[in-house]
């Protein structure tokens, strides 16, 4: 589910080099925790999803393990291991617990999230 409330404003999060490839970090944007992931698989790709895992009742997705299921790039929650599609936010095991995605871009070596 894509974030419907995007206002056109971009918030700087960090330098790309601050995110270890194939991991995530958490950013606080307008009072909300956002998990930002840097995927390096021959390309430099960025994804941003809500950090809150409703299955676990905790803000932990930025610390999950990155992998793939078929063609989907996913993060596995560090608590109960549900998989979240980084492109769509869908929770593969419990779709009712899917998370919102955020627009993200790389500009001049910095990561920006749309809020």
ZAMARGU-4260 file (C-alpha; in steps of 0.2 Angstrom, whole numbers, plus 5000, padded with zeros to 4 digits):
<rodrens>
0) 5000/5000/5000 | 5008/5016/4994 | 5008/5031/5006 | 4992/5042/5001 | 4998/5057/5012
5) 5013/5061/5002 | 5014/5080/5002 | 5028/5083/4989 | 5040/5087/5003 | 5057/5077/5004
10) 5066/5074/5021 | 5084/5071/5021 | 5088/5054/5031 | 5107/5051/5029 | 5121/5049/5017
15) 5120/5033/5006 | 5136/5027/5014 | 5129/5028/5031 | 5118/5012/5027 | 5127/4996/5026
20) 5122/4988/5009 | 5108/4975/5011 | 5103/4982/5028 | 5091/4995/5034 | 5090/5010/5046
25) 5076/5019/5055 | 5072/5037/5053 | 5060/5048/5062 | 5050/5058/5049 | 5035/5069/5055
30) 5034/5059/5071 | 5033/5042/5062 | 5046/5028/5061 | 5051/5024/5044 | 5063/5009/5039
35) 5074/5014/5025 | 5083/5000/5016 | 5099/5000/5004 | 5099/4985/4992 | 5115/4983/4983
40) 5113/4968/4970 | 5122/4976/4955 | 5111/4991/4957 | 5109/5004/4971 | 5091/5002/4976
45) 5082/5011/4990 | 5065/5006/4999 | 5056/5014/5013 | 5042/5006/5023 | 5034/5009/5040
50) 5045/5002/5054 | 5030/4995/5064 | 5027/4976/5063 | 5009/4973/5069 | 5012/4955/5070
55) 5025/4958/5084 | 5018/4974/5091 | 5035/4982/5089 | 5044/4995/5078 | 5058/4983/5072
60) 5057/4981/5053 | 5073/4991/5050 | 5083/4978/5059 | 5076/4963/5049 | 5085/4952/5037
65) 5084/4956/5019 | 5081/4942/5006 | 5071/4937/4991 | 5056/4926/4989 | 5054/4923/4970
70) 5056/4940/4962 | 5051/4949/4977 | 5064/4958/4988 | 5058/4956/5006 | 5063/4960/5024
75) 5060/4946/5037 | 5054/4954/5054 | 5067/4950/5067 | 5054/4944/5079 | 5042/4932/5071
80) 5050/4931/5054 | 5035/4937/5043 | 5041/4943/5026 | 5037/4961/5020 | 5038/4965/5002
85) 5049/4981/5001 | 5041/4987/4985 | 5023/4985/4990 | 5023/4984/5009 | 5013/4968/5008
90) 5015/4955/5023 | 5016/4939/5013 | 5010/4928/5028 | 4997/4940/5035 | 4991/4953/5022
95) 4980/4961/5035 | 4997/4967/5043 | 5004/4975/5027 | 5013/4991/5030 | 5014/5008/5020
100) 5028/5012/5008 | 5036/5029/5007 | 5044/5037/4991 | 5062/5037/4993 | 5076/5044/4982
105) 5095/5047/4981 | 5101/5064/4977 | 5119/5070/4978 | 5124/5054/4988 | 5110/5058/5001
110) 5095/5047/5004 | 5078/5057/5005 | 5061/5051/5010 | 5045/5059/5004 | 5033/5064/5018
</rodrens>
